[in-house]
Amino acid sequence: MNDQLPRHLVGLSKFLSLVLRHDPGAIGLELDANGWTDIATLLAKAAAAGRTIERADLDSVIALNDKRRFSLSDDGLRLRAAQGHSIAVDLAIAEATPPALLYHGTARRFLDAILQQGLRPQSRNHVHLSADTTTATEVGRRHGSPVVLRVDTAAALAAGVRFYRADNGVWLADPVPAHCLALADPPAA
Ligand code: HQG
């Protein structure tokens, strides 16, 4: 994780994820309806809350983050998290046509519930899916012994599931019914 991000910037990346995805109020910040903050306001609010952020460090986190977690506006003045929100934001990204298969990495202990109930977004706004099993395995490992499900996207589309592609390429979806899910083949030895 954070392969290219210098170790001393990992804490800043996590702080930005907290503020821009889950709890802007922690530093008295308000995001707009689409999840953006003005960078000058972000830096001022963070400083007032006791967290001074060097502009160069912020630029490094945005540029070097392995998952491109943070998106800059076209004019370079505003910042938002690309995905992963638990607060209500409208990312205003267009529905996208997914590849035939997408993957979801989870922990083995969640498998029975997921195969019964389908994939739910839990605390986030969307179900998060990956385009490849390697990435999905890493996502699953965050929760425990990883297992990868494959999503039959044609079946999901037929069931009314909408798919979106976040600024950083992560696939986002509505809840995915169980009949669209199957265990993915284990990676070739
Ligand atoms: C599981 C990271 C029981 C689901 C990653 C997952 C991703 C169920 C957990 C992004 C369930 C939620 C999101 C059901 C789903 N019953 N468990 N019916 N449906 N679950 O962290 O997808 O590094 O909210 O399988 O790379 O793991 O933060 O979602 O295990 O892109 O940038 O409930 O977070 O990105 O966990 O990860 P999460 P996720 P960052």
Boltz pocket constraint, residues with backbone or C-beta under 6 A from the ligand:
constraints:
  - pocket:
      binder: B
      contacts: [[A, 67], [A, 69], [A, 83], [A, 84], [A, 105], [A, 106], [A, 107], [A, 110], [A, 113], [A, 114], [A, 117], [A, 118], [A, 119], [A, 120], [A, 121], [A, 122], [A, 123], [A, 124], [A, 127], [A, 128], [A, 129], [A, 139], [A, 140], [A, 143], [A, 170]]
      max_distance: 6.0
